[in-house]
Every structure is written in structure tokens, then in C-alpha cells.
């Protein structure tokens, strides 16, 4: 059986990205591997084995084009309203808090954050299918 271990995004400014993911989601560096042309930085949150891999290509001076194929990364939190307020207080980009229903059945309360490179991160209230 396959086990998901990480998702990768390319970032333009290592320090800015590390600051965002630390402040936004409490992710810390689990490993950093430096190569002549690029650096791989693996971020992990407390209590999770899944990692976010930041790839920093050295010498790149223009932003990445995300295209129309990238969707988002999703994280769950205990109190999405409190996290939304914290994001706003921190000056982090966050959409309005929304609720998704299927008919009359609530599926999720969530908002989207945007990292410094334009990647979307869905922040979902923990519960139901989103544990």
C-alpha cells in the first residue's frame, strides 16, 4: 500500500517562504539538503509525518507561473474561526471564512491562504471527513 510522504512546491525566496509556513501553520524544517543548483527544504508540523518540500532553484530571478493545473494543499485545524482571526492579525493573506454544504448537510468550514509565491492553502475545520 502506498503512503503519501510529501508534496512539493517551488519557491522564489527561501527566507520569506520559511517565515510564512512557520507563522501560518507552525511548520519547521525537518531537513535541508543543499545541491549546487537547488536546495530542498522539508517542512513538517508537530504530530504529522507528511512533509511539504520547498524547492529553491538557485539563480532564478523571476516568479514561477502556477498555470491552471495547480489546485491547493489542505490542512485541518481545531478552530478555523480562531485561525482565520490569527491569520488576519498576523497580516497573512486569507479569504473570507466560508461553509460548503451538500444539500442541507455541512461538509466543511474553511478559508484559503496564499503563500508568498501564490500557492493556495485550504484551511479546514477539523471534523467529519477532515480529521
N, C-alpha and C positions, 0 to 999 in steps of 0.2 A: 504494500500500500504506500502510495506517495505521501510525503509530508511536506507542506509548504514551509520554506525556511526564510525567504526574504523577497522583497520587491525592490527594484532599483529605479532611481531617478537620477538624471544628470543635472548637476547644479553648477552655476557660474561662480559663486562666491562662497567658498568653504566656511569662512567665519560667520557670515550672515545666515547661511543655512543651518549651521550648528546652533546658533543662537535662537533661531526661530523654532526648531524642533525641540530644543531644551525647554524654552519658555512655554511653547504651545502644548506640548504633550509629555514633557518630562523625560524625553529620550536622551540617553547618554551614550557616549562612544564605547562600544563593546570591543572594537578592533579597528585599526587603521593600518592600511598596507600601502606603502608608497612605491610607485614604479617611476621610471624615467619620464614617461609621457602622461601618466594619470595617477590618481590616488583613489583608493577605495576606502570608504569610511562606513562601518557597520554600526547602526544605532539600534538600541534596544531599550524597551521600557521595563520597569520593575514587574516581575511576575510573568513575563512573556518570553518565549524562546524565538518568536518571529522577529525578524530584523528588517530595518529599512536600510538599504545600501545607497549611499550617496556616492556618485562617481564624479570626480572633479578632473576634467581633461585640462592638462596644463597648456598654457599658451592660447587658450580660446578667449577671444575678446568680444564675441557677440552672443546675445541671448539665444537659447535653444528655441526652435519652433516646436510647439507641442502638437501641432497638427490636429486632426479631427478624430484620431484613434484613441487618444488617452482619455480615460474616464476619471477615476479618482481612487484614492486609498480611503479606507474607512477605519475608524477607531470607535470604541464604545467607552462611555463614561458613566459614572454613578448618577450624576445630576447634570443633565445637559443645560438646564437653565442657568445654573451656577457657573458652568464652564463658559457659556455664552457671555455672561456678565464679566467673567475674568478676562476673556479674550478682548472684549471692548475696553476694559480698564487698562490692559497691557498695551493697547494700541495695535493689536493684531487684527488682520482682516477677517471679518466674519459676516456672513449673510444674516438675514433675519432668521429667527427660530421658526421652524415650520413643522407641520404634522402631516404625515401621509396616512391615508385611510384606504382600505379596500372595502367599499360599501360603507357600512357603519362600524367596521372593525378597525381600530387604530393599529397601524403597523409600526410606525416609528415617529419619534420626535427628533429633530436633527437641525443642524446648520452646516454650512460649508465654510471652511477656512481656505485661504490661499497662501502658499509659501512664497518666499522671495522670487522664485523662478516661475511662478504662475501655476504650479501644480495644485489641484483641488484635493482637499481632505475633508471627508464627510465625518462629522462628529455626531454620534448617535447615542440616545439614551439607552443604557443597558437594560435589557429585558426582552421577553418573548424570544424571537429567533436570534436576537442580537445580544448574546451573552458575552 
